[in-house]
Amino acid sequence: MKQKILFFCLPLLLFLWGCQFVSHPSPSIVNEERAQKSKGAEKIDTIIPYSSKSAFLEVLGWFDSETVVIFEEDEKSAKVLKYHIYSGEVVEIFHTDASILEVEWFYSSMILAVQTMDDEAEQADLLFINQMGERLMTLNQFGDQYSVILNPFNKDVLVVVSYLPDWQLESYVINLPKSDITPLHLTEHDYQWLSDGSLTYLTKENEWFSSLHRYTIENNQEQLLNERLIQFFSFSDFVYLGIHADSPQEQTMKYTFYQGEQEISTLDVPILTTHSEEWWIPFFDYNPESKSFYYMKPKYSSDFYHYDDGFELMKYEMNNQSTNKILELEDFVPFQVSPNEEYLLYGQQFHYLYSNEKNEVISLVEGQ
């Protein structure tokens, strides 16, 4: 088994790496059987750290409010498993002897995307696996690396961007139940889904700002939506987020939230300047059930490369437009909120939990 291989994608991705979020589905996904068993019983809230002797371990994210998904790898094999943080119960989802390039767990669709490569292969395979460990579909050697863009409005359909040699790329719409692959007549990578099944993508308008376009898959029609945007995201409750600034010299970026086409609220976030045409976008997460937007915020505008005064993890509630500080962190690290919003996973490999109720940090991995 080779060590975990790291790849570097297009330059545009380098400063948008913080744009990770998880749209949480409805509460019906919560394990009803567990809820019935625990009804009337005293809540057990003692976290049992996960113990492992593997050479590499990463917590991929939440499976439910009491269970996380863990990826482990050693010299001979790799596996993905579920781990119950209170009972310590472990259930394996996936196991392989192939070299792993990347593993992603998508909570909102309950799908595992695994990029593998055989020692003799020139290109990578992309496997889609459901929460039961069943393989849904495989893309064999479509490219050197892939990015997956989920459809928050239809979990069966997604976009795969295949990165080819010489910085070329190809895009496909994938229907998982039908194992259907439809090439897109676009050479973009920064897609988001709209509720009507069309896509948006960004193209550079000038060295600072991008234009937002709508692309209708059925008839290959394109429409210009906005000419001065930094980034755009869509969430499963039909809320959209547009990030913009009046000029590169501004002290803050404006986060504007829309319900459909109607603006519902705005939020100002200090800018860390990169001194390039790429913008720094903080990590964020969103819970559509409570309409709560969590984000990392520097304490003031500054230079990205020299700022070292820590970050505030904030919670913005759209329903009453209130903002509260949840946690202060020294470093800029990814995080993910549990479906019930009681815990935060954080750290480069999500090895730590923060309890909102107890206001304390807990090590999720033994020895950390």
VOVO-320172 format. One record per residue (C-alpha): residue in one letter; x, y, z. Coordinates in Angstrom, 1 decimal, decimal comma. Example, Ala and Ser with C-alpha at 12.3 -4.5 7.8 and 13.67 -1.06 7.14 Angstrom:
REM VOVO-320172
[atom "a"; [12,3; -4,5; 7,8]]
[atom "s"; [13,7; -1,1; 7,1]]
END
This chain:
REM VOVO-320172
[atom "m"; [0,0; 0,0; 0,0]]
[atom "k"; [1,4; 3,3; -1,0]]
[atom "q"; [1,3; 6,3; 1,3]]
[atom "k"; [-1,6; 8,7; 0,8]]
[atom "i"; [-0,9; 10,6; -2,4]]
[atom "l"; [-1,5; 14,3; -2,5]]
[atom "f"; [-2,4; 16,1; -5,7]]
[atom "f"; [-2,4; 19,8; -6,6]]
[atom "c"; [-5,3; 21,0; -8,7]]
[atom "l"; [-5,8; 24,2; -10,7]]
[atom "p"; [-4,4; 27,4; -9,1]]
[atom "l"; [-8,0; 28,7; -8,6]]
[atom "l"; [-8,6; 26,0; -6,0]]
[atom "l"; [-5,7; 27,0; -3,8]]
[atom "f"; [-7,5; 29,8; -2,0]]
[atom "l"; [-11,0; 28,4; -2,2]]
[atom "w"; [-10,0; 25,3; -0,3]]
[atom "g"; [-11,8; 26,7; 2,8]]
[atom "c"; [-15,2; 26,6; 1,0]]
[atom "q"; [-16,3; 23,4; 2,6]]
[atom "f"; [-19,8; 22,9; 3,9]]
[atom "v"; [-22,3; 20,2; 4,6]]
[atom "s"; [-26,0; 20,7; 4,0]]
[atom "h"; [-27,9; 18,6; 6,6]]
[atom "p"; [-31,0; 16,7; 5,5]]
[atom "s"; [-34,2; 16,4; 7,4]]
[atom "p"; [-34,4; 14,9; 10,9]]
[atom "s"; [-36,0; 11,8; 9,4]]
[atom "i"; [-32,5; 10,5; 8,8]]
[atom "v"; [-31,8; 10,3; 12,5]]
[atom "n"; [-31,8; 6,7; 13,7]]
[atom "e"; [-35,4; 6,2; 15,0]]
[atom "e"; [-34,6; 2,8; 16,5]]
[atom "r"; [-31,9; 4,3; 18,7]]
[atom "a"; [-34,2; 7,1; 19,7]]
[atom "q"; [-36,9; 4,6; 20,8]]
[atom "k"; [-34,4; 2,6; 22,9]]
[atom "s"; [-33,1; 5,7; 24,6]]
[atom "k"; [-36,6; 7,2; 25,2]]
[atom "g"; [-37,1; 7,8; 28,9]]
[atom "a"; [-33,5; 6,9; 29,7]]
[atom "e"; [-30,8; 9,2; 31,0]]
[atom "k"; [-28,7; 10,6; 28,3]]
[atom "i"; [-25,2; 9,2; 28,0]]
[atom "d"; [-22,9; 11,9; 26,9]]
[atom "t"; [-19,4; 10,6; 27,8]]
[atom "i"; [-17,3; 10,6; 24,6]]
[atom "i"; [-15,2; 7,4; 24,1]]
[atom "p"; [-12,0; 8,3; 22,1]]
[atom "y"; [-11,4; 6,1; 19,1]]
[atom "s"; [-8,3; 3,9; 19,4]]
[atom "s"; [-6,3; 2,9; 16,3]]
[atom "k"; [-2,8; 1,7; 15,3]]
[atom "s"; [-3,1; 2,7; 11,7]]
[atom "a"; [-0,4; 4,8; 10,1]]
[atom "f"; [-3,0; 7,4; 8,9]]
[atom "l"; [-6,4; 8,2; 10,4]]
[atom "e"; [-8,9; 10,9; 9,4]]
[atom "v"; [-12,4; 11,6; 10,6]]
[atom "l"; [-14,4; 12,3; 7,5]]
[atom "g"; [-17,5; 13,8; 9,1]]
[atom "w"; [-20,8; 13,0; 10,7]]
[atom "f"; [-23,0; 10,0; 9,9]]
[atom "d"; [-25,6; 11,1; 12,4]]
[atom "s"; [-25,5; 13,2; 15,6]]
[atom "e"; [-23,9; 10,4; 17,6]]
[atom "t"; [-21,8; 8,7; 14,9]]
[atom "v"; [-18,8; 9,7; 12,8]]
[atom "v"; [-17,3; 8,3; 9,7]]
[atom "i"; [-13,5; 7,4; 10,0]]
[atom "f"; [-11,0; 6,6; 7,3]]
[atom "e"; [-7,9; 4,5; 8,2]]
[atom "e"; [-5,0; 3,5; 6,1]]
[atom "d"; [-1,8; 1,5; 6,6]]
[atom "e"; [0,8; 0,0; 4,2]]
[atom "k"; [-1,4; -2,9; 3,0]]
[atom "s"; [-5,0; -1,8; 3,1]]
[atom "a"; [-7,5; 1,0; 3,8]]
[atom "k"; [-11,0; 1,1; 5,3]]
[atom "v"; [-13,9; 3,4; 6,1]]
[atom "l"; [-16,0; 2,7; 9,2]]
[atom "k"; [-18,7; 4,2; 11,4]]
[atom "y"; [-17,9; 5,0; 15,0]]
[atom "h"; [-20,5; 5,7; 17,7]]
[atom "i"; [-18,9; 8,3; 20,0]]
[atom "y"; [-20,8; 7,2; 23,1]]
[atom "s"; [-20,8; 3,4; 22,9]]
[atom "g"; [-17,5; 2,9; 20,9]]
[atom "e"; [-19,4; 0,6; 18,5]]
[atom "v"; [-17,5; 0,2; 15,1]]
[atom "v"; [-19,2; -0,8; 11,8]]
[atom "e"; [-17,1; -1,2; 8,7]]
[atom "i"; [-18,5; 0,4; 5,5]]
[atom "f"; [-15,7; -0,1; 3,0]]
[atom "h"; [-12,4; -2,0; 2,7]]
[atom "t"; [-9,8; -2,1; -0,1]]
[atom "d"; [-6,2; -3,1; -0,9]]
[atom "a"; [-5,9; -0,5; -3,6]]
[atom "s"; [-4,0; 2,7; -3,2]]
[atom "i"; [-6,2; 5,5; -2,0]]
[atom "l"; [-5,9; 9,0; -3,5]]
[atom "e"; [-8,8; 10,6; -1,7]]
[atom "v"; [-11,9; 9,7; 0,3]]
[atom "e"; [-14,9; 12,0; 0,8]]
[atom "w"; [-18,0; 11,4; 2,9]]
[atom "f"; [-21,1; 13,4; 1,9]]
[atom "y"; [-23,5; 13,4; 4,8]]
[atom "s"; [-26,4; 15,1; 3,0]]
[atom "s"; [-26,6; 12,2; 0,4]]
[atom "m"; [-25,1; 9,4; 2,6]]
[atom "i"; [-22,6; 8,7; -0,1]]
[atom "l"; [-18,9; 7,8; 0,1]]
[atom "a"; [-16,7; 8,8; -2,9]]
[atom "v"; [-13,4; 6,9; -3,0]]
[atom "q"; [-10,6; 7,7; -5,5]]
[atom "t"; [-8,3; 4,7; -6,1]]
[atom "m"; [-5,4; 3,8; -8,3]]
[atom "d"; [-3,8; 0,5; -9,1]]
[atom "d"; [0,0; 0,3; -9,3]]
[atom "e"; [-0,1; -0,3; -13,0]]
[atom "a"; [-2,9; 2,1; -13,9]]
[atom "e"; [-2,2; 5,5; -15,5]]
[atom "q"; [-5,4; 7,1; -14,3]]
[atom "a"; [-7,6; 6,9; -11,2]]
[atom "d"; [-11,0; 5,2; -10,6]]
[atom "l"; [-13,8; 6,9; -8,7]]
[atom "l"; [-16,1; 4,7; -6,6]]
[atom "f"; [-19,5; 5,7; -5,2]]
[atom "i"; [-20,6; 3,7; -2,2]]
[atom "n"; [-23,8; 4,1; -0,1]]
[atom "q"; [-24,0; 4,1; 3,7]]
[atom "m"; [-24,5; 0,3; 3,8]]
[atom "g"; [-21,2; -0,3; 1,9]]
[atom "e"; [-22,9; -1,2; -1,4]]
[atom "r"; [-21,2; 0,0; -4,5]]
[atom "l"; [-23,5; 2,3; -6,5]]
[atom "m"; [-21,3; 3,1; -9,5]]
[atom "t"; [-17,6; 3,2; -10,6]]
[atom "l"; [-15,9; 5,6; -13,1]]
[atom "n"; [-12,9; 3,7; -14,5]]
[atom "q"; [-9,9; 5,8; -15,4]]
[atom "f"; [-11,8; 8,9; -16,4]]
[atom "g"; [-8,9; 11,1; -15,2]]
[atom "d"; [-6,0; 11,7; -12,8]]
[atom "q"; [-8,2; 13,1; -10,1]]
[atom "y"; [-11,8; 14,1; -9,5]]
[atom "s"; [-14,0; 16,6; -7,7]]
[atom "v"; [-17,6; 15,8; -6,8]]
[atom "i"; [-20,3; 18,4; -6,6]]
[atom "l"; [-23,5; 17,2; -5,0]]
[atom "n"; [-27,0; 18,3; -5,9]]
[atom "p"; [-28,6; 19,4; -2,7]]
[atom "f"; [-32,0; 19,2; -4,3]]
[atom "n"; [-31,6; 15,6; -5,7]]
[atom "k"; [-29,3; 13,2; -4,0]]
[atom "d"; [-29,3; 10,8; -6,9]]
[atom "v"; [-27,7; 13,3; -9,3]]
[atom "l"; [-24,3; 15,0; -9,1]]
[atom "v"; [-21,5; 16,5; -11,2]]
[atom "v"; [-18,0; 15,0; -11,5]]
[atom "v"; [-15,1; 17,0; -12,8]]
[atom "s"; [-12,3; 14,9; -14,1]]
[atom "y"; [-8,8; 16,5; -14,1]]
[atom "l"; [-6,6; 15,3; -17,0]]
[atom "p"; [-2,9; 15,7; -17,8]]
[atom "d"; [-1,7; 19,1; -19,0]]
[atom "w"; [-4,3; 20,9; -16,8]]
[atom "q"; [-7,2; 19,9; -19,0]]
[atom "l"; [-10,6; 18,9; -17,5]]
[atom "e"; [-13,9; 17,3; -18,4]]
[atom "s"; [-17,3; 17,5; -16,6]]
[atom "y"; [-20,1; 14,9; -16,4]]
[atom "v"; [-23,5; 14,7; -14,9]]
[atom "i"; [-23,9; 11,4; -13,1]]
[atom "n"; [-27,2; 9,7; -12,3]]
[atom "l"; [-26,3; 7,1; -9,6]]
[atom "p"; [-29,4; 4,9; -9,6]]
[atom "k"; [-29,4; 4,7; -13,4]]
[atom "s"; [-25,6; 4,5; -13,7]]
[atom "d"; [-25,9; 7,1; -16,4]]
[atom "i"; [-23,1; 9,5; -17,5]]
[atom "t"; [-23,8; 12,6; -19,4]]
[atom "p"; [-20,9; 14,8; -20,6]]
[atom "l"; [-21,2; 18,5; -20,1]]
[atom "h"; [-20,3; 20,9; -22,9]]
[atom "l"; [-18,4; 23,0; -20,5]]
[atom "t"; [-14,8; 23,2; -19,3]]
[atom "e"; [-15,4; 24,7; -15,9]]
[atom "h"; [-14,9; 23,3; -12,4]]
[atom "d"; [-16,7; 25,7; -10,1]]
[atom "y"; [-20,3; 24,4; -10,3]]
[atom "q"; [-23,3; 24,7; -8,0]]
[atom "w"; [-26,8; 23,3; -8,5]]
[atom "l"; [-30,0; 25,3; -8,7]]
[atom "s"; [-33,4; 24,0; -7,5]]
[atom "d"; [-34,7; 23,6; -11,1]]
[atom "g"; [-31,9; 21,1; -12,0]]
[atom "s"; [-29,7; 23,7; -13,9]]
[atom "l"; [-26,1; 24,5; -12,9]]
[atom "t"; [-24,2; 27,7; -12,2]]
[atom "y"; [-20,6; 28,3; -12,8]]
[atom "l"; [-18,1; 31,2; -12,5]]
[atom "t"; [-15,9; 32,7; -15,1]]
[atom "k"; [-13,3; 35,4; -14,5]]
[atom "e"; [-14,6; 38,8; -15,4]]
[atom "n"; [-11,4; 40,5; -14,6]]
[atom "e"; [-8,4; 39,9; -12,3]]
[atom "w"; [-10,6; 40,3; -9,1]]
[atom "f"; [-14,2; 39,4; -9,9]]
[atom "s"; [-16,1; 36,6; -11,6]]
[atom "s"; [-19,3; 36,4; -13,6]]
[atom "l"; [-22,0; 33,9; -12,5]]
[atom "h"; [-23,7; 32,0; -15,3]]
[atom "r"; [-26,7; 29,6; -15,4]]
[atom "y"; [-26,4; 26,5; -17,6]]
[atom "t"; [-29,4; 24,4; -18,5]]
[atom "i"; [-28,3; 20,9; -19,1]]
[atom "e"; [-31,2; 19,7; -21,3]]
[atom "n"; [-30,7; 22,3; -24,1]]
[atom "n"; [-27,2; 23,6; -23,4]]
[atom "q"; [-28,5; 27,1; -22,9]]
[atom "e"; [-26,4; 29,7; -20,9]]
[atom "q"; [-27,5; 32,8; -19,1]]
[atom "l"; [-25,5; 35,6; -17,4]]
[atom "l"; [-26,8; 36,1; -13,8]]
[atom "n"; [-24,2; 38,4; -12,1]]
[atom "e"; [-21,1; 40,2; -13,3]]
[atom "r"; [-19,3; 41,0; -10,0]]
[atom "l"; [-19,2; 38,0; -7,7]]
[atom "i"; [-16,5; 36,3; -5,7]]
[atom "q"; [-18,2; 33,0; -4,9]]
[atom "f"; [-21,7; 31,4; -5,0]]
[atom "f"; [-23,2; 28,4; -3,1]]
[atom "s"; [-26,5; 26,6; -3,0]]
[atom "f"; [-28,1; 24,9; 0,0]]
[atom "s"; [-30,8; 22,2; 0,2]]
[atom "d"; [-33,5; 24,5; 1,7]]
[atom "f"; [-33,5; 26,7; -1,4]]
[atom "v"; [-31,2; 29,2; 0,2]]
[atom "y"; [-28,4; 30,6; -1,9]]
[atom "l"; [-25,3; 32,5; -0,8]]
[atom "g"; [-23,5; 35,1; -2,9]]
[atom "i"; [-20,1; 36,5; -1,7]]
[atom "h"; [-19,0; 39,8; -3,1]]
[atom "a"; [-17,1; 43,0; -2,4]]
[atom "d"; [-17,1; 46,4; -4,0]]
[atom "s"; [-13,4; 46,5; -4,6]]
[atom "p"; [-10,2; 44,5; -3,7]]
[atom "q"; [-9,4; 47,4; -1,2]]
[atom "e"; [-12,5; 46,8; 0,9]]
[atom "q"; [-12,0; 45,7; 4,5]]
[atom "t"; [-14,9; 43,3; 4,5]]
[atom "m"; [-16,7; 40,8; 2,1]]
[atom "k"; [-20,5; 40,8; 2,0]]
[atom "y"; [-22,3; 37,5; 2,4]]
[atom "t"; [-25,8; 37,9; 0,9]]
[atom "f"; [-28,3; 35,1; 1,5]]
[atom "y"; [-31,2; 34,6; -0,9]]
[atom "q"; [-34,4; 32,6; -0,6]]
[atom "g"; [-35,0; 31,9; -4,3]]
[atom "e"; [-34,4; 35,3; -5,9]]
[atom "q"; [-35,3; 37,3; -2,8]]
[atom "e"; [-32,6; 38,7; -0,6]]
[atom "i"; [-33,2; 37,7; 3,0]]
[atom "s"; [-30,1; 38,8; 5,0]]
[atom "t"; [-26,5; 40,0; 4,7]]
[atom "l"; [-23,4; 39,4; 6,8]]
[atom "d"; [-20,0; 41,2; 6,7]]
[atom "v"; [-16,8; 39,2; 7,1]]
[atom "p"; [-13,3; 40,8; 7,4]]
[atom "i"; [-11,0; 40,2; 4,4]]
[atom "l"; [-7,5; 38,6; 4,6]]
[atom "t"; [-5,7; 39,9; 1,5]]
[atom "t"; [-3,8; 37,4; -0,6]]
[atom "h"; [-2,1; 40,0; -2,8]]
[atom "s"; [-3,2; 38,0; -5,8]]
[atom "e"; [-6,3; 37,7; -8,0]]
[atom "e"; [-7,6; 34,9; -5,7]]
[atom "w"; [-9,8; 35,6; -2,7]]
[atom "w"; [-9,5; 33,9; 0,7]]
[atom "i"; [-12,8; 32,4; 1,6]]
[atom "p"; [-13,2; 31,1; 5,2]]
[atom "f"; [-14,5; 27,7; 6,1]]
[atom "f"; [-18,2; 27,5; 6,8]]
[atom "d"; [-21,0; 25,1; 7,5]]
[atom "y"; [-24,8; 25,4; 7,2]]
[atom "n"; [-27,8; 23,7; 8,9]]
[atom "p"; [-30,9; 24,1; 6,9]]
[atom "e"; [-33,2; 22,9; 9,7]]
[atom "s"; [-32,4; 25,8; 11,9]]
[atom "k"; [-31,1; 28,1; 9,1]]
[atom "s"; [-27,9; 28,5; 11,1]]
[atom "f"; [-24,7; 29,6; 9,2]]
[atom "y"; [-21,4; 28,8; 11,0]]
[atom "y"; [-18,2; 30,5; 9,7]]
[atom "m"; [-14,6; 31,2; 10,6]]
[atom "k"; [-13,9; 34,9; 11,1]]
[atom "p"; [-10,6; 36,7; 11,5]]
[atom "k"; [-10,7; 39,4; 14,2]]
[atom "y"; [-9,9; 42,1; 11,7]]
[atom "s"; [-8,9; 42,7; 8,0]]
[atom "s"; [-5,2; 42,0; 7,3]]
[atom "d"; [-2,7; 40,2; 5,2]]
[atom "f"; [-3,4; 36,5; 4,7]]
[atom "y"; [0,3; 35,5; 5,0]]
[atom "h"; [1,1; 37,5; 8,1]]
[atom "y"; [-2,2; 37,4; 10,1]]
[atom "d"; [-1,7; 35,3; 13,3]]
[atom "d"; [-4,2; 36,6; 15,9]]
[atom "g"; [-6,6; 33,6; 15,7]]
[atom "f"; [-10,1; 33,1; 14,4]]
[atom "e"; [-13,6; 33,2; 15,9]]
[atom "l"; [-16,0; 30,5; 15,0]]
[atom "m"; [-19,3; 32,3; 14,7]]
[atom "k"; [-23,0; 31,2; 14,4]]
[atom "y"; [-25,3; 33,4; 12,4]]
[atom "e"; [-29,0; 32,6; 12,7]]
[atom "m"; [-31,0; 33,9; 9,7]]
[atom "n"; [-34,4; 33,7; 11,4]]
[atom "n"; [-33,6; 36,5; 13,8]]
[atom "q"; [-30,3; 37,7; 12,2]]
[atom "s"; [-28,3; 37,3; 15,4]]
[atom "t"; [-24,6; 36,5; 15,5]]
[atom "n"; [-22,9; 34,7; 18,4]]
[atom "k"; [-19,3; 33,6; 19,0]]
[atom "i"; [-19,1; 29,8; 19,6]]
[atom "l"; [-15,4; 29,2; 19,9]]
[atom "e"; [-12,0; 30,9; 19,5]]
[atom "l"; [-9,2; 29,0; 17,6]]
[atom "e"; [-5,6; 29,8; 17,2]]
[atom "d"; [-5,3; 28,3; 13,7]]
[atom "f"; [-7,4; 28,4; 10,6]]
[atom "v"; [-8,7; 24,8; 10,5]]
[atom "p"; [-11,8; 23,1; 8,9]]
[atom "f"; [-14,8; 22,3; 11,0]]
[atom "q"; [-18,2; 20,5; 10,7]]
[atom "v"; [-21,3; 20,9; 12,8]]
[atom "s"; [-23,2; 17,8; 14,0]]
[atom "p"; [-26,8; 17,5; 12,7]]
[atom "n"; [-28,3; 18,4; 16,1]]
[atom "e"; [-25,7; 21,2; 16,5]]
[atom "e"; [-24,5; 19,9; 19,9]]
[atom "y"; [-20,9; 19,2; 18,7]]
[atom "l"; [-18,4; 20,6; 16,3]]
[atom "l"; [-15,7; 18,4; 14,6]]
[atom "y"; [-12,6; 20,5; 13,9]]
[atom "g"; [-8,9; 20,2; 13,0]]
[atom "q"; [-7,1; 19,2; 9,9]]
[atom "q"; [-8,2; 15,6; 10,3]]
[atom "f"; [-11,3; 16,3; 12,5]]
[atom "h"; [-9,6; 14,7; 15,5]]
[atom "y"; [-11,3; 17,1; 18,0]]
[atom "l"; [-14,8; 17,7; 19,2]]
[atom "y"; [-16,1; 20,8; 20,7]]
[atom "s"; [-19,2; 20,5; 23,0]]
[atom "n"; [-21,5; 23,5; 22,7]]
[atom "e"; [-23,3; 22,5; 25,9]]
[atom "k"; [-20,2; 21,9; 28,0]]
[atom "n"; [-18,1; 24,5; 26,3]]
[atom "e"; [-15,1; 22,2; 26,2]]
[atom "v"; [-12,8; 20,5; 23,7]]
[atom "i"; [-12,7; 16,7; 23,6]]
[atom "s"; [-10,1; 14,5; 21,8]]
[atom "l"; [-12,0; 12,2; 19,5]]
[atom "v"; [-8,9; 10,1; 18,7]]
[atom "e"; [-7,0; 8,4; 21,5]]
[atom "g"; [-3,5; 9,9; 21,9]]
[atom "q"; [-4,3; 13,2; 20,4]]
END
